Amino acid sequence: MRISVIGCGYLGAVHASALAELGHDVVGIDVDERKIAALRAGRPPFFEPGLPEILSSAAASGRLRFSTDIADAAGADVHFLAVGTPQTIGGTSADLRYVDAAFEGLLPHLAEGSLIVGKSTVPVGTAARLAARLAKEAPHANLAWNPEFLREGFAVKDTLEPDRLVYGVADERAASVLDQVYRAAIEAGTPRIVTDYATAELVKVAANAFLATKISFINAMSEIADATGADVTALADAIGHDVRIGRRFLNAGVGFGGGCLPKDIRAFTARAEELGRGDSLAFLKEVDAINMRQRQRVVDLAIDVLGGSVFRKKVAVLGVTFKPDSDDVRDSPALDVAVHLKGLGAEVVATDPEGVENARMRHPQLDYTTSAREALTGADLVVLVTEWREYRALDPIETGRLVAERRIIDGRNVLDLHAWRAAGWQVRGLGRP
């Protein structure tokens, strides 16, 4: 099929490349000239495993091109809206100006029978509003909402092999067009849910809200574990055997971050209040508060381990991205911890395999290195806050030879406490005795 993808950020660049890899003829469009130049050269503007390979493959096939001119979307059968919906400045609602601008820009270029498909995470009611406008200004076209469920670090796999497909449509014609787009996934047995606009919009934000709640729940339990001497990891193992609960995402630690979960639960709460149903999602404010509190708990642990003050102590911060296998530092708990420690007078050296440049642009006051060895050398305290594989695999004996003092805070509860303590380390975690 002939497809346009409006917005070539994280979602759009992956989506466009994957659809071209599946055999569609795709044009990706974005107003950012530097981003488009990088994509044309086969260089993703962000780190995502597997993306360089499918980007190069799709471009070499001739099925993928990029442009800064939305007029190049003309003639496409399907137009995907994949622009960002950030949190409004000074508020918690979703900022829809990019969605509205992309929609507005497409209107003059819609062919007979073409389909606009929303991928962006939006407040419930957005699709209905856009559909009403489409019916007035371009009745020859149709609208669907098809939320994305990408995990950073696994986005290529999640696009090529999704765990479900959700279509929010007003009629079956739109669903049949999407079936053609996703034919490979459907033939592979991917579950397909066809529903209305509002439900499709809610699926995405409800999934994020549930995940955030599960993470904050176990983090709240880690606070109780600290107060009682219990082990939150053993607790999670025990309750995780209950099939109604499950063990996944029951890992206590410094909390969640990134460009989706925090802003999406805040926007969901704001939308509920607009609908007069604020009480229904009031609990999400506490979910958010628990999550933010975890960052301060790590800082407090550092102060405690260093005898009441971090002033002029060298602290090696392992990780600045909000999760491993990503260079994304948006709302990163790891970077937040590093900045807080620096503000208290610590000599912070932060390291990360992929996120250093992005972190430096946001917080140039920190000292950075891509070498974990350099960060560790002479450290009075090590704080592990992003669970990159290379940090989880650190040898406690070898690492002990580099540092000034064998003290480590495991902000993700991923280390073998017995092995590290046997090597002479003072180890502190969240909710672990």
KASUL-V918360 format. One record per backbone hydrogen bond with DSSP energy under -0.5 kcal/mol. NH is the residue of the N-H (numbers start at 1). CO is the residue of the C=O. If there is no record, write none. Layout:
# KASUL-V918360
[[NH | CO] [NH | CO]]
This chain:
# KASUL-V918360
[[3 | 1] [3 | 25] [4 | 78] [5 | 27] [6 | 80] [7 | 5] [7 | 29] [12 | 82] [13 | 9] [14 | 10] [15 | 11] [16 | 12] [17 | 13] [18 | 14] [19 | 15] [20 | 16] [21 | 17] [22 | 18] [23 | 20] [24 | 19] [25 | 1] [26 | 24] [26 | 63] [27 | 3] [28 | 65] [29 | 5] [30 | 67] [33 | 31] [36 | 32] [37 | 33] [38 | 34] [39 | 35] [40 | 36] [41 | 37] [42 | 39] [43 | 38] [44 | 42] [48 | 46] [51 | 48] [52 | 48] [54 | 50] [55 | 51] [56 | 52] [57 | 53] [58 | 54] [59 | 55] [60 | 56] [61 | 57] [62 | 58] [62 | 59] [63 | 58] [64 | 58] [65 | 26] [67 | 28] [70 | 68] [72 | 69] [73 | 70] [74 | 71] [75 | 109] [76 | 73] [77 | 2] [78 | 2] [79 | 115] [80 | 4] [80 | 78] [81 | 117] [82 | 6] [82 | 80] [88 | 93] [91 | 88] [95 | 86] [96 | 94] [100 | 96] [101 | 97] [102 | 98] [103 | 99] [104 | 100] [105 | 101] [106 | 102] [107 | 103] [109 | 106] [110 | 107] [111 | 109] [113 | 140] [114 | 111] [115 | 77] [116 | 142] [117 | 79] [118 | 116] [118 | 144] [119 | 81] [120 | 81] [122 | 120] [126 | 123] [129 | 125] [130 | 126] [131 | 127] [132 | 128] [133 | 129] [134 | 130] [135 | 131] [136 | 132] [137 | 133] [138 | 134] [141 | 138] [142 | 114] [144 | 116] [145 | 168] [146 | 118] [148 | 119] [152 | 150] [154 | 151] [158 | 154] [159 | 155] [160 | 156] [161 | 157] [162 | 159] [165 | 191] [167 | 193] [168 | 145] [168 | 166] [169 | 167] [169 | 195] [170 | 143] [174 | 171] [175 | 171] [176 | 172] [177 | 173] [178 | 174] [179 | 175] [180 | 176] [181 | 177] [182 | 178] [183 | 180] [186 | 182] [187 | 183] [188 | 184] [189 | 186] [190 | 185] [191 | 163] [193 | 165] [194 | 192] [195 | 167] [195 | 193] [200 | 196] [201 | 197] [202 | 198] [203 | 199] [204 | 200] [205 | 201] [206 | 202] [207 | 203] [208 | 204] [209 | 205] [210 | 206] [211 | 207] [212 | 208] [213 | 209] [214 | 210] [215 | 211] [216 | 212] [217 | 213] [218 | 214] [219 | 215] [220 | 216] [221 | 217] [222 | 218] [223 | 219] [224 | 220] [225 | 221] [226 | 222] [227 | 223] [228 | 224] [229 | 225] [230 | 225] [232 | 230] [232 | 431] [235 | 231] [236 | 232] [237 | 233] [238 | 234] [239 | 235] [240 | 236] [241 | 237] [241 | 238] [242 | 239] [243 | 241] [245 | 242] [246 | 242] [250 | 247] [252 | 250] [254 | 411] [258 | 330] [264 | 260] [265 | 261] [266 | 262] [267 | 263] [268 | 264] [269 | 265] [270 | 266] [271 | 267] [272 | 268] [273 | 269] [274 | 270] [275 | 271] [276 | 273] [277 | 272] [280 | 277] [281 | 277] [281 | 278] [282 | 279] [284 | 281] [285 | 282] [286 | 282] [287 | 283] [288 | 284] [289 | 285] [290 | 286] [291 | 287] [292 | 288] [293 | 289] [294 | 290] [295 | 291] [295 | 292] [296 | 292] [297 | 293] [298 | 294] [299 | 295] [300 | 296] [301 | 297] [302 | 298] [303 | 299] [304 | 300] [305 | 301] [306 | 302] [307 | 304] [308 | 303] [309 | 306] [312 | 345] [313 | 310] [315 | 313] [315 | 347] [316 | 314] [316 | 381] [317 | 315] [317 | 349] [318 | 316] [318 | 383] [319 | 317] [319 | 351] [322 | 328] [327 | 47] [332 | 329] [335 | 320] [336 | 332] [337 | 333] [338 | 334] [339 | 335] [340 | 336] [341 | 337] [342 | 338] [343 | 339] [344 | 340] [345 | 342] [346 | 341] [347 | 313] [348 | 346] [349 | 315] [350 | 367] [351 | 317] [352 | 369] [359 | 355] [360 | 356] [361 | 357] [362 | 358] [363 | 359] [366 | 363] [367 | 348] [369 | 350] [372 | 370] [375 | 371] [376 | 372] [377 | 373] [378 | 402] [379 | 376] [380 | 314] [381 | 314] [382 | 407] [383 | 316] [384 | 382] [384 | 409] [385 | 318] [385 | 383] [386 | 318] [388 | 386] [391 | 388] [392 | 388] [393 | 389] [394 | 391] [396 | 394] [399 | 395] [400 | 396] [401 | 397] [401 | 398] [402 | 399] [403 | 399] [404 | 379] [405 | 379] [407 | 405] [408 | 426] [409 | 382] [410 | 408] [410 | 428] [411 | 384] [411 | 409] [413 | 410] [417 | 415] [420 | 416] [421 | 417] [422 | 418] [423 | 419] [424 | 421] [425 | 420] [426 | 406] [427 | 425] [428 | 408] [429 | 432] [430 | 410] [431 | 429]]
